[in-house]
């Protein structure tokens, strides 16, 4: 699963009151040099220029910290390459300026933390690209980027970073330039060179769906290694088609979402109630179905036996005061993303499961299984807001093709019987 990344040379630190602060540190190769004889420090020099930057606190506002860090990283790159004097100067109207302006817009700030981090990473990468004129792309005037420049940039990124990254970068640029054109009096940008590029909306290789066989082996291995929590989380994601962040209760850096699945939403043999943190949608999954039995009696058939097996095991090891279903064994607290990723990889290695098997793949596999079973609208389980989004998971498959062919053959045979053939 992809992890959130701060800008280069930024570290997070705990402040009083439980808040998180951010700090930008000069890398070792840019820090002042100490004279071994006198002990005096002098700025590091490159290209005949001293580095005038210093490590500094960025505050507790993550969005503002990212903007400050990007300015400092731009200045550091200019000093390192000899393009600037080591001061955080941004040319008005430049691509650097446009990126900083966009980060300050509510349209950017309202995005989820991971989205902002991903966009910022791409903007930093684009701004640092060298151009034929010897200047980084960030120093060029934003309004001078035309369709030809955009096409050349896309072709270069496809060669250097691959189709997926290149497409994502162009999509982010398209969003930024669209917003810049809307505010042309401020930005000076009157056309969007990234519109109409014919980009692929998805990469050739998407997230790999996990099969039920792999899912069963994963749970068995997780339990054998002492990670009942991981087996339970896999069941919640695969069977209930829940997002990984909801199953594990990952902390939302923006405090906009309340994540995690509590025990009080589960009634054994009856139902499990889930709230989608991202969409706010409430999902209630019945855990049984009533079918006709012997002598006209109605029998209850469990619909999610594997899920309830894991939930029963989780109940058996539940700690006093534990509200969330999935917590880490060693601490009794919700998993951190890095720790979850580490444990997940260890389980996959022990079980000899594919390296490409991500935890998100459990959700993808569960929704794919629903599609293979003939379910076209999975929103009642997955909690998606729109049917179009579920199409990303519910794709054409060999199983669907087999089911369609069987239905067609039955239709053909029925017609033959009617014709007396």
C-alpha positions as CSV (number, residue, x, y, z in Angstrom):
1,X,0.0,0.0,0.0
2,X,1.4,3.4,-0.9
3,X,2.6,5.4,2.1
4,X,2.3,9.2,2.6
5,X,5.5,11.0,1.8
6,X,6.5,14.5,3.1
7,X,8.6,16.7,0.9
8,X,12.3,16.0,0.8
9,X,14.3,16.9,4.0
10,X,11.1,17.4,6.1
11,X,10.5,15.4,9.2
12,X,7.5,15.2,11.5
13,X,7.9,15.6,15.3
14,X,5.5,15.5,18.2
15,X,4.6,18.8,19.8
16,X,3.0,19.5,23.2
17,X,-0.7,18.8,23.3
18,X,-0.4,15.8,20.9
19,X,0.0,18.0,17.8
20,X,2.4,17.2,15.0
21,X,5.0,19.8,13.9
22,X,7.2,19.8,10.8
23,X,10.9,20.6,10.5
24,X,13.0,21.2,7.4
25,X,16.7,20.1,7.8
26,X,19.5,20.9,5.5
27,X,21.0,17.6,4.1
28,X,24.5,16.8,5.3
29,X,26.1,17.8,2.0
30,X,24.7,21.3,2.3
31,X,25.4,22.0,6.0
32,X,28.1,24.5,7.1
33,X,31.7,23.1,7.2
34,X,33.6,23.2,10.4
35,X,37.3,24.3,10.3
36,X,39.2,21.5,12.1
37,X,41.8,24.0,13.4
38,X,39.6,26.8,14.7
39,X,36.2,25.1,15.0
40,X,34.5,27.9,13.2
41,X,31.7,27.1,10.8
42,X,31.4,28.5,7.3
43,X,28.7,28.0,4.7
44,X,29.2,25.2,2.2
45,X,30.2,26.5,-1.2
46,X,29.2,25.2,-4.7
47,X,29.7,26.8,-8.1
48,X,31.4,29.7,-6.2
49,X,28.3,30.4,-4.2
50,X,27.7,29.9,-0.4
51,X,24.6,28.2,0.7
52,X,22.6,30.8,2.7
53,X,19.8,28.4,3.7
54,X,19.3,27.1,7.3
55,X,17.3,24.3,8.9
56,X,14.1,25.7,10.2
57,X,10.7,24.9,11.8
58,X,7.8,24.8,9.4
59,X,4.9,24.9,12.0
60,X,2.1,22.5,12.6
61,X,-0.1,23.4,9.6
62,X,0.8,20.6,7.1
63,X,-0.4,22.4,4.0
64,X,1.6,25.6,4.9
65,X,4.6,23.4,5.8
66,X,4.5,21.8,2.4
67,X,4.5,25.2,0.6
68,X,7.4,26.4,2.7
69,X,9.4,23.2,2.2
70,X,8.9,23.3,-1.5
71,X,10.2,26.9,-1.6
72,X,13.3,25.8,0.4
73,X,13.8,22.7,-1.7
74,X,13.6,24.8,-4.9
75,X,16.2,27.3,-3.5
76,X,18.4,24.3,-2.4
77,X,18.2,22.8,-5.9
78,X,19.1,26.1,-7.5
79,X,22.2,26.5,-5.2
80,X,23.2,22.8,-5.9
81,X,23.0,23.2,-9.7
82,X,24.3,26.7,-9.8
83,X,21.0,28.2,-11.1
84,X,20.4,30.4,-8.1
85,X,22.0,32.1,-5.1
86,X,20.7,29.8,-2.4
87,X,17.8,32.2,-1.5
88,X,14.1,31.2,-1.7
89,X,13.1,33.4,-4.6
90,X,10.3,32.6,-6.9
91,X,9.8,34.5,-10.1
92,X,6.2,35.9,-10.3
93,X,4.3,34.1,-13.1
94,X,6.7,31.2,-13.2
95,X,5.7,27.6,-12.9
96,X,7.1,27.6,-9.4
97,X,4.9,30.6,-8.6
98,X,1.9,28.9,-10.1
99,X,2.4,25.7,-8.1
100,X,2.8,27.7,-4.9
101,X,-0.4,29.7,-5.8
102,X,-2.4,26.5,-6.4
103,X,-1.3,25.0,-3.1
104,X,-2.8,28.0,-1.4
105,X,-6.1,27.6,-3.1
106,X,-9.1,26.0,-1.2
107,X,-9.5,23.8,-4.3
108,X,-6.2,22.1,-3.3
109,X,-6.5,22.3,0.5
110,X,-9.9,20.6,0.5
111,X,-8.4,17.4,-0.9
112,X,-7.5,14.5,1.4
113,X,-4.1,14.5,2.9
114,X,-2.7,11.8,0.7
115,X,-4.0,13.5,-2.4
116,X,-2.3,16.8,-1.5
117,X,0.9,14.9,-0.7
118,X,0.8,13.1,-4.1
119,X,0.1,16.3,-6.0
120,X,2.9,18.1,-4.2
121,X,5.4,15.4,-4.9
122,X,4.5,15.6,-8.6
123,X,4.8,19.4,-8.7
124,X,8.2,19.2,-7.0
125,X,9.3,16.7,-9.6
126,X,8.1,18.7,-12.5
127,X,9.5,22.0,-11.2
128,X,13.0,20.4,-10.8
129,X,13.2,19.0,-14.4
130,X,16.0,20.5,-16.4
131,X,15.1,22.1,-19.8
132,X,17.1,22.7,-22.9
133,X,17.7,26.3,-21.9
134,X,19.5,25.1,-18.8
135,X,16.8,26.3,-16.4
136,X,14.5,24.1,-14.3
137,X,11.0,23.9,-15.6
138,X,9.9,25.7,-12.4
139,X,11.7,28.9,-13.6
140,X,9.8,29.1,-16.9
141,X,6.9,31.4,-17.3
142,X,3.7,29.4,-16.8
143,X,1.8,31.2,-19.6
144,X,4.5,30.3,-22.1
145,X,4.0,26.6,-21.7
146,X,2.1,25.7,-24.9
147,X,0.6,22.5,-26.3
148,X,3.9,21.5,-28.0
149,X,5.8,21.9,-24.7
150,X,3.1,19.8,-22.9
151,X,3.4,17.0,-25.5
152,X,7.2,17.0,-25.2
153,X,7.0,16.9,-21.4
154,X,4.6,14.0,-21.5
155,X,6.8,12.1,-24.0
156,X,9.8,12.7,-21.8
157,X,8.1,11.6,-18.6
158,X,6.8,8.4,-20.3
159,X,10.4,7.5,-21.1
160,X,11.8,8.4,-17.8
161,X,9.1,7.6,-15.3
162,X,6.7,5.2,-17.1
163,X,3.2,5.5,-18.5
164,X,1.4,5.6,-15.1
165,X,3.5,8.4,-13.5
166,X,3.5,10.4,-16.7
167,X,-0.2,10.3,-17.1
168,X,-0.8,11.2,-13.5
169,X,1.6,14.2,-13.8
170,X,-0.3,15.5,-16.9
171,X,-3.6,15.1,-15.1
172,X,-2.4,17.1,-12.2
173,X,-1.1,19.8,-14.6
174,X,-4.4,19.9,-16.4
175,X,-6.2,20.5,-13.1
176,X,-3.8,23.3,-12.1
177,X,-3.8,25.1,-15.5
178,X,-7.6,24.8,-15.7
179,X,-7.9,26.6,-12.3
180,X,-5.2,29.1,-13.4
181,X,-7.2,30.0,-16.6
182,X,-10.3,30.5,-14.4
183,X,-8.3,33.1,-12.5
184,X,-6.4,34.5,-15.4
185,X,-6.3,38.1,-14.0
186,X,-4.2,36.8,-11.1
187,X,-2.2,34.1,-12.9
188,X,-1.8,35.6,-16.4
189,X,-2.5,32.1,-17.8
190,X,-5.1,32.2,-20.6
191,X,-4.9,28.7,-22.1
192,X,-4.6,25.2,-20.8
193,X,-1.9,23.4,-22.8
194,X,-2.6,20.1,-20.9
195,X,-6.2,19.9,-22.1
196,X,-7.1,17.5,-25.0
197,X,-4.0,15.4,-24.7
198,X,-5.8,12.1,-25.1
199,X,-4.4,10.7,-21.9
200,X,-5.3,7.2,-20.7
201,X,-7.6,7.5,-17.7
202,X,-6.1,4.4,-16.1
203,X,-2.7,2.7,-16.4
204,X,-2.3,-0.5,-18.3
205,X,-1.7,-2.4,-15.0
206,X,-4.1,-1.5,-12.2
207,X,-4.3,-2.8,-8.7
208,X,-4.1,-6.6,-8.7
209,X,-7.2,-8.3,-7.3
210,X,-6.6,-11.0,-4.7
211,X,-8.3,-14.3,-5.3
212,X,-10.2,-16.2,-2.7
213,X,-7.6,-19.0,-2.6
214,X,-4.9,-16.4,-1.8
215,X,-7.2,-14.7,0.7
216,X,-7.7,-18.0,2.6
217,X,-4.0,-18.8,2.6
218,X,-3.2,-15.3,3.8
219,X,-5.6,-15.6,6.8
220,X,-4.3,-19.0,7.7
221,X,-0.7,-17.8,7.6
222,X,-1.4,-14.6,9.5
223,X,-3.0,-16.6,12.3
224,X,0.0,-19.0,12.4
225,X,2.4,-16.1,12.8
226,X,0.3,-14.6,15.6
227,X,-1.4,-11.8,13.7
228,X,-5.1,-12.5,14.2
229,X,-5.6,-8.7,13.6
230,X,-4.3,-9.0,10.0
231,X,-6.5,-12.0,9.3
232,X,-9.5,-10.1,10.6
233,X,-8.6,-7.0,8.6
234,X,-8.3,-9.1,5.5
235,X,-11.8,-10.5,6.0
236,X,-13.3,-7.1,6.5
237,X,-11.7,-5.8,3.4
238,X,-12.3,-8.9,1.2
239,X,-15.8,-9.9,2.4
240,X,-17.2,-6.5,3.2
241,X,-15.3,-4.7,0.4
242,X,-14.1,-2.0,2.9
243,X,-11.3,0.4,2.4
244,X,-8.1,-0.5,4.0
245,X,-7.9,2.7,6.0
246,X,-11.4,2.0,7.5
247,X,-10.6,-1.6,8.4
248,X,-7.4,-0.6,10.2
249,X,-8.6,2.7,11.6
250,X,-5.6,4.6,10.3
251,X,-5.3,8.1,11.7
252,X,-6.4,10.8,9.3
253,X,-3.7,13.5,9.4
254,X,-6.4,16.2,8.6
255,X,-8.8,14.9,11.3
256,X,-11.6,15.1,8.7
257,X,-12.5,11.4,8.9
258,X,-13.2,9.0,11.8
259,X,-11.9,5.7,10.7
260,X,-12.0,2.1,12.1
261,X,-14.8,-0.5,12.5
262,X,-16.1,-0.8,16.1
263,X,-17.2,-4.0,17.8
264,X,-20.6,-2.4,18.7
265,X,-21.6,-2.4,15.1
266,X,-21.4,-6.2,14.9
267,X,-24.1,-8.5,16.0
268,X,-23.1,-12.1,15.6
269,X,-25.2,-14.0,13.1
270,X,-27.3,-11.0,12.4
271,X,-25.6,-8.0,10.9
272,X,-22.5,-5.8,10.7
273,X,-22.8,-2.0,10.4
274,X,-20.1,-0.1,8.6
275,X,-19.6,3.6,8.0
276,X,-17.5,4.7,5.0
277,X,-15.2,7.4,6.3
278,X,-14.4,8.8,2.8
279,X,-18.0,9.1,1.6
280,X,-19.9,9.0,4.9
281,X,-22.1,6.3,3.5
282,X,-23.7,3.8,6.0
283,X,-23.6,0.2,5.0
284,X,-25.5,-2.5,6.9
285,X,-24.7,-6.0,5.8
286,X,-27.1,-8.8,6.8
287,X,-25.1,-11.9,7.8
288,X,-27.8,-14.5,7.1
289,X,-30.5,-15.4,4.6
290,X,-33.7,-17.3,5.2
291,X,-34.4,-20.3,2.9
292,X,-37.1,-22.9,2.8
293,X,-36.2,-26.0,4.8
294,X,-37.7,-29.3,5.6
295,X,-41.4,-29.6,6.5
296,X,-42.0,-26.1,5.4
297,X,-39.7,-24.6,8.1
298,X,-37.5,-21.6,7.4
299,X,-33.8,-22.1,7.8
300,X,-31.1,-19.4,8.4
301,X,-28.1,-19.7,6.2
302,X,-24.9,-17.8,7.0
303,X,-23.8,-15.5,4.2
304,X,-20.3,-14.6,5.5
305,X,-19.0,-17.6,7.4
306,X,-15.3,-16.8,6.8
307,X,-15.9,-13.2,8.1
308,X,-17.7,-14.4,11.2
309,X,-15.0,-17.0,11.9
310,X,-12.4,-14.2,12.0
311,X,-14.7,-11.9,14.0
312,X,-15.2,-14.6,16.6
313,X,-11.5,-15.1,16.9
314,X,-11.0,-11.3,17.3
315,X,-13.7,-11.3,20.0
316,X,-11.9,-14.0,21.8
317,X,-8.7,-12.0,22.1
318,X,-10.4,-8.6,22.6
319,X,-8.8,-6.5,25.3
320,X,-10.6,-4.6,28.0
321,X,-11.7,-1.2,26.7
322,X,-11.0,-2.1,23.1
323,X,-13.5,-0.4,20.8
324,X,-12.1,-1.1,17.3
325,X,-12.1,-4.6,15.9
326,X,-8.6,-4.4,14.4
327,X,-5.8,-3.3,16.7
328,X,-2.1,-4.3,16.7
329,X,-1.3,-7.2,19.0
330,X,1.8,-5.7,20.6
331,X,0.3,-2.3,21.5
332,X,-3.5,-2.7,21.6
333,X,-3.6,0.4,19.4
334,X,-4.6,0.9,15.7
335,X,-1.9,0.1,13.3
336,X,0.4,2.7,11.7
337,X,0.5,2.4,7.9
338,X,4.2,1.5,7.9
339,X,3.8,-1.2,10.5
340,X,0.8,-2.7,8.7
341,X,2.8,-2.7,5.4
342,X,5.8,-4.4,7.1
343,X,3.6,-7.2,8.7
344,X,1.6,-7.7,5.5
345,X,4.8,-8.3,3.6
346,X,6.1,-10.7,6.2
347,X,2.9,-12.7,5.9
348,X,3.0,-12.8,2.1
349,X,6.7,-13.9,2.2
350,X,5.9,-16.7,4.7
351,X,2.9,-17.9,2.6
352,X,4.9,-17.5,-0.6
353,X,2.2,-15.2,-2.0
354,X,3.0,-12.8,-4.9
355,X,5.0,-9.7,-4.2
356,X,2.4,-7.7,-6.1
357,X,-0.3,-8.7,-3.6
358,X,-1.3,-5.5,-1.8
359,X,-3.8,-5.1,1.0
360,X,-5.9,-3.0,-1.2
361,X,-6.1,-6.0,-3.5
362,X,-8.4,-7.7,-1.0
363,X,-11.0,-5.1,-1.6
364,X,-10.4,-5.3,-5.4
365,X,-10.7,-9.1,-5.2
366,X,-13.9,-9.0,-3.2
367,X,-15.6,-6.6,-5.6
368,X,-14.3,-8.6,-8.6
369,X,-15.8,-11.7,-7.0
370,X,-19.2,-10.0,-6.7
371,X,-19.0,-9.0,-10.4
372,X,-18.1,-12.6,-11.4
373,X,-21.2,-13.7,-9.5
374,X,-23.3,-11.5,-11.7
375,X,-23.7,-8.5,-9.5
376,X,-23.5,-5.3,-11.5
377,X,-24.3,-2.7,-8.8
378,X,-22.1,-3.4,-5.7
379,X,-22.7,-0.1,-4.0
380,X,-24.9,-1.7,-1.3
381,X,-21.7,-3.6,-0.1
382,X,-18.8,-1.4,-1.2
383,X,-20.3,1.9,-0.1
384,X,-19.3,3.8,-3.3
385,X,-21.4,6.8,-4.2
386,X,-21.6,6.3,-7.9
387,X,-21.9,3.2,-10.1
388,X,-19.2,4.5,-12.5
389,X,-16.5,4.3,-9.8
390,X,-17.3,0.6,-9.1
391,X,-16.6,-0.2,-12.8
392,X,-12.9,0.3,-11.9
393,X,-13.1,-2.9,-9.9
394,X,-15.9,-4.7,-11.6
395,X,-14.2,-5.5,-14.8
396,X,-14.6,-8.1,-17.6
397,X,-13.2,-11.4,-16.6
398,X,-12.9,-15.0,-17.8
399,X,-15.5,-16.1,-15.2
400,X,-18.0,-13.5,-16.6
401,X,-17.3,-14.7,-20.1
402,X,-17.9,-18.3,-19.1
403,X,-21.2,-17.3,-17.4
404,X,-22.4,-15.3,-20.4
405,X,-21.5,-18.2,-22.7
406,X,-23.4,-20.7,-20.5
407,X,-26.5,-18.4,-20.5
408,X,-26.3,-18.0,-24.2
409,X,-26.0,-21.8,-24.7
410,X,-29.0,-22.4,-22.5
411,X,-30.9,-19.9,-24.6
412,X,-29.9,-21.6,-27.9
413,X,-30.9,-25.0,-26.6
414,X,-34.3,-23.6,-25.4
415,X,-34.9,-22.2,-28.9
416,X,-34.0,-25.6,-30.4
417,X,-36.4,-27.4,-28.1
418,X,-39.2,-25.0,-29.2
419,X,-38.4,-25.6,-32.9
420,X,-38.4,-29.4,-32.4
421,X,-34.8,-29.8,-33.3
